[in-house]
């Protein structure tokens, strides 16, 4: 039975691999075609590679996504820089310093992962509008700061859930030894415990970054000013534009541009992610 199982496993893995590579390859090839070629011969190699599709997708005056690339990079980076320390500290306290109600707090945070963001989008909009330190009249709505704060709150449950597992796997004797040597709670956390869960930080950071890079619903409601919009909204604008125009090659080129940073980040850290996931499985 072992050879049969090996063959079945190989076939399943091959089909799974093809289900990922074929759509990516098709999008990549389509990004180098003209509109008529995309619809007339969707599975054929283009007669002439139209690299100008990428120029149009990036810098076209009507639908170019270039100006929004920096917005998305800044929002994702700022969110991760706030989220990782905040989530790690909360996870450490809940994992290593149990107190009355700590399990309820942890359960409430994890329960937040089950609620779709559209259930809270209306009260969230009015909440951000009411926070108006600069007296602009619209509060933090339609600002990068407001979206960053929303993304931090939105991603905090997942971050605490994952990081608490890594902290629970660390022996408490490490913290006790550090305190005997004269470290305080904060120093023990930052100098001893946090470096030991670096694989968890990498995994959480990458998965949150991928999710935030592609996030659409919250940005759609909270960012109406075109100058502050993110890449997901820019791609949506391209789709709406191409319902009336025929530059579909530029649309596929825009999709490739949006996918490329995520794929590069995952490729660079793929071994770290695999090691961290394996370590978490073994510890669990």
C-alpha positions as CSV (number, residue, x, y, z in Angstrom):
1,X,0.0,0.0,0.0
2,X,2.9,2.4,0.5
3,X,3.7,2.8,-3.2
4,X,0.0,3.5,-3.8
5,X,-0.1,6.1,-1.0
6,X,3.0,7.7,-2.4
7,X,1.5,8.0,-5.9
8,X,-1.8,9.4,-4.6
9,X,0.1,11.9,-2.4
10,X,2.2,12.9,-5.4
11,X,-0.8,13.4,-7.6
12,X,-2.6,15.5,-5.0
13,X,0.5,17.7,-4.5
14,X,0.9,18.0,-8.2
15,X,-2.7,19.1,-8.7
16,X,-2.4,21.5,-5.8
17,X,0.8,23.0,-7.3
18,X,-0.8,23.4,-10.7
19,X,-3.9,25.0,-9.2
20,X,-1.6,27.8,-8.0
21,X,0.9,28.1,-10.8
22,X,-1.6,28.0,-13.7
23,X,-3.6,31.1,-12.6
24,X,-0.4,33.0,-11.8
25,X,1.1,32.1,-15.2
26,X,-2.1,33.0,-17.0
27,X,-2.2,36.4,-15.3
28,X,1.5,37.0,-16.1
29,X,1.1,36.1,-19.8
30,X,-2.1,38.1,-20.1
31,X,-0.3,41.1,-18.7
32,X,1.9,41.1,-21.9
33,X,-1.1,40.9,-24.3
34,X,-3.4,43.3,-26.0
35,X,-7.1,43.4,-25.2
36,X,-8.1,41.5,-28.4
37,X,-5.5,38.8,-27.7
38,X,-6.8,38.3,-24.1
39,X,-10.3,37.6,-25.3
40,X,-9.5,36.0,-28.7
41,X,-6.7,33.6,-27.6
42,X,-6.5,33.6,-23.8
43,X,-4.3,30.5,-23.6
44,X,-1.8,31.4,-26.3
45,X,1.5,33.2,-26.0
46,X,1.2,36.8,-27.2
47,X,2.4,37.5,-30.8
48,X,4.3,40.5,-29.5
49,X,5.1,41.2,-25.8
50,X,3.4,44.5,-24.8
51,X,5.7,45.7,-22.0
52,X,4.0,49.1,-22.3
53,X,1.1,47.6,-20.4
54,X,3.2,47.9,-17.2
55,X,4.0,51.5,-18.0
56,X,0.3,52.2,-18.5
57,X,-0.7,50.4,-15.3
58,X,1.9,52.3,-13.3
59,X,1.7,55.9,-14.6
60,X,-1.5,56.3,-16.6
61,X,-3.2,59.6,-15.7
62,X,-6.6,58.0,-15.3
63,X,-6.0,54.7,-13.6
64,X,-2.2,54.4,-12.9
65,X,-1.5,52.7,-9.6
66,X,2.0,54.1,-9.0
67,X,0.9,57.0,-6.7
68,X,-0.9,54.4,-4.4
69,X,2.0,52.0,-4.1
70,X,3.8,54.3,-1.6
71,X,0.6,54.8,0.4
72,X,0.2,51.0,0.8
73,X,3.8,50.5,1.7
74,X,3.7,53.3,4.4
75,X,0.4,52.1,5.9
76,X,1.5,48.4,6.0
77,X,4.9,49.2,7.5
78,X,3.5,51.6,10.1
79,X,0.8,49.1,11.1
80,X,3.4,46.3,11.5
81,X,5.7,48.6,13.6
82,X,2.9,49.4,16.0
83,X,1.2,46.0,15.9
84,X,4.1,43.7,16.7
85,X,5.3,45.3,19.9
86,X,1.7,45.9,21.1
87,X,0.5,42.5,20.3
88,X,3.6,40.8,21.7
89,X,3.4,42.6,25.0
90,X,-0.3,41.7,25.4
91,X,0.3,38.1,24.4
92,X,3.2,37.9,26.9
93,X,1.1,39.2,29.8
94,X,-1.8,36.9,29.0
95,X,0.4,33.9,28.6
96,X,2.8,34.3,31.5
97,X,1.0,36.5,34.1
98,X,-2.5,34.9,34.6
99,X,-4.8,37.1,36.7
100,X,-8.5,37.0,37.4
101,X,-10.3,37.6,34.1
102,X,-7.3,37.0,31.9
103,X,-8.9,33.9,30.3
104,X,-12.1,36.0,29.6
105,X,-10.0,38.8,28.0
106,X,-8.1,36.3,25.9
107,X,-11.3,34.6,24.8
108,X,-12.9,37.9,24.0
109,X,-9.9,38.9,21.8
110,X,-9.9,35.5,20.0
111,X,-13.7,35.8,19.6
112,X,-13.1,39.0,17.7
113,X,-11.5,37.0,14.9
114,X,-14.9,35.5,14.1
115,X,-16.6,38.7,13.3
116,X,-16.5,40.1,9.7
117,X,-15.3,43.6,9.6
118,X,-18.5,44.8,7.8
119,X,-20.4,44.2,11.0
120,X,-18.6,47.0,12.7
121,X,-17.8,49.3,9.7
122,X,-20.7,51.8,10.4
123,X,-19.9,52.4,14.1
124,X,-16.2,52.4,13.3
125,X,-16.7,55.1,10.7
126,X,-18.6,57.4,13.2
127,X,-16.0,56.6,15.9
128,X,-13.1,57.7,13.7
129,X,-15.1,60.8,12.7
130,X,-15.6,61.7,16.3
131,X,-11.8,61.5,17.0
132,X,-10.8,65.0,15.7
133,X,-7.7,66.3,17.5
134,X,-6.9,68.7,14.7
135,X,-10.5,70.0,14.4
136,X,-10.7,69.2,10.7
137,X,-14.4,68.3,10.7
138,X,-13.9,64.8,9.5
139,X,-11.8,63.4,12.3
140,X,-9.5,60.5,11.4
141,X,-11.7,59.4,8.5
142,X,-9.9,59.6,5.2
143,X,-6.5,59.8,6.9
144,X,-3.6,57.3,6.9
145,X,-3.4,57.6,10.7
146,X,-7.0,56.5,11.1
147,X,-6.6,53.6,8.7
148,X,-3.4,52.5,10.5
149,X,-5.2,52.5,13.9
150,X,-8.0,50.5,12.4
151,X,-5.6,48.0,10.9
152,X,-3.8,47.6,14.2
153,X,-7.1,46.9,16.1
154,X,-8.2,44.6,13.3
155,X,-5.0,42.5,13.3
156,X,-4.5,42.5,17.1
157,X,-6.6,39.4,17.8
158,X,-4.7,37.2,15.3
159,X,-1.3,38.5,16.6
160,X,-2.1,37.9,20.3
161,X,-3.5,34.4,19.4
162,X,-0.3,33.3,17.6
163,X,2.2,35.0,19.9
164,X,0.6,33.7,23.1
165,X,1.3,30.2,21.8
166,X,5.0,30.9,21.4
167,X,5.3,32.6,24.8
168,X,3.5,29.7,26.5
169,X,6.1,27.3,25.0
170,X,8.9,29.2,26.7
171,X,9.9,27.9,30.2
172,X,9.0,30.3,33.0
173,X,12.4,29.5,34.5
174,X,14.0,31.8,32.0
175,X,12.1,34.8,33.2
176,X,12.7,33.9,36.8
177,X,16.5,33.6,36.2
178,X,16.5,37.0,34.5
179,X,14.8,38.6,37.4
180,X,17.2,37.0,39.9
181,X,20.0,38.6,37.9
182,X,18.4,42.0,38.4
183,X,16.1,42.5,35.4
184,X,12.7,44.1,35.8
185,X,9.6,42.8,34.0
186,X,10.1,45.1,31.0
187,X,13.8,44.3,30.7
188,X,13.1,40.5,31.0
189,X,10.5,40.8,28.2
190,X,12.6,42.8,25.7
191,X,16.0,41.3,26.4
192,X,15.2,37.7,27.2
193,X,11.7,36.5,26.1
194,X,11.1,38.6,23.0
195,X,14.3,37.5,21.2
196,X,13.4,33.8,21.8
197,X,10.1,34.2,19.9
198,X,11.6,35.9,16.9
199,X,10.3,33.1,14.5
200,X,6.8,33.9,15.7
201,X,7.3,37.6,15.1
202,X,8.4,36.9,11.5
203,X,5.4,34.6,10.9
204,X,2.9,37.1,12.4
205,X,4.5,40.0,10.6
206,X,4.4,38.4,7.2
207,X,0.9,37.0,7.4
208,X,-0.4,40.4,8.7
209,X,1.5,42.3,6.0
210,X,0.0,40.0,3.3
211,X,-3.5,40.5,4.7
212,X,-3.1,44.3,5.0
213,X,-1.6,44.6,1.6
214,X,-4.7,43.0,0.0
215,X,-7.3,44.5,2.4
216,X,-10.2,46.2,0.6
217,X,-13.4,46.6,2.6
218,X,-12.1,48.8,5.4
219,X,-10.1,51.0,3.1
220,X,-13.1,51.4,0.7
221,X,-15.3,52.9,3.4
222,X,-12.7,54.9,5.3
223,X,-10.6,56.3,2.5
224,X,-12.5,58.4,0.0
225,X,-9.8,60.9,-0.9
226,X,-8.1,59.6,-4.0
227,X,-4.6,60.8,-2.9
228,X,-4.8,58.5,0.2
229,X,-6.1,55.4,-1.4
230,X,-4.4,52.0,-1.3
231,X,-3.4,49.6,-4.0
232,X,-6.5,47.4,-3.6
233,X,-8.7,50.4,-4.2
234,X,-6.6,51.4,-7.2
235,X,-7.1,48.0,-8.7
236,X,-10.8,48.3,-8.1
237,X,-10.7,51.7,-9.9
238,X,-8.9,50.0,-12.8
239,X,-11.6,47.4,-13.1
240,X,-14.3,50.0,-13.1
241,X,-12.4,52.0,-15.7
242,X,-11.9,49.0,-18.0
243,X,-15.6,48.2,-18.0
244,X,-15.7,51.1,-20.4
245,X,-12.3,50.9,-22.0
246,X,-10.3,48.1,-23.6
247,X,-6.9,48.3,-22.0
248,X,-7.2,44.9,-20.3
249,X,-3.5,44.2,-20.6
250,X,-2.8,47.1,-18.3
251,X,-5.2,45.7,-15.8
252,X,-3.4,42.4,-15.7
253,X,-0.1,44.2,-15.5
254,X,-1.4,46.1,-12.5
255,X,-2.4,42.7,-10.8
256,X,1.2,41.5,-11.4
257,X,2.6,44.6,-9.9
258,X,0.4,44.2,-6.8
259,X,1.3,40.5,-6.4
260,X,5.0,40.8,-6.9
261,X,6.0,42.4,-3.5
262,X,4.0,39.8,-1.6
263,X,5.6,36.9,-3.5
264,X,9.1,38.3,-3.1
265,X,8.6,38.7,0.7
266,X,7.3,35.2,1.0
267,X,10.1,33.8,-1.1
268,X,12.7,35.5,1.0
269,X,11.3,34.3,4.3
270,X,9.9,31.0,3.2
271,X,12.4,28.9,5.2
272,X,11.8,31.0,8.3
273,X,8.1,30.5,7.9
274,X,8.4,26.8,7.5
275,X,10.7,26.5,10.5
276,X,8.5,28.6,12.7
277,X,5.3,26.7,11.7
278,X,7.1,23.4,12.3
279,X,8.4,24.6,15.7
280,X,5.0,25.7,16.7
281,X,3.5,22.3,15.7
282,X,6.2,20.4,17.7
283,X,5.7,22.6,20.8
284,X,2.0,22.3,20.5
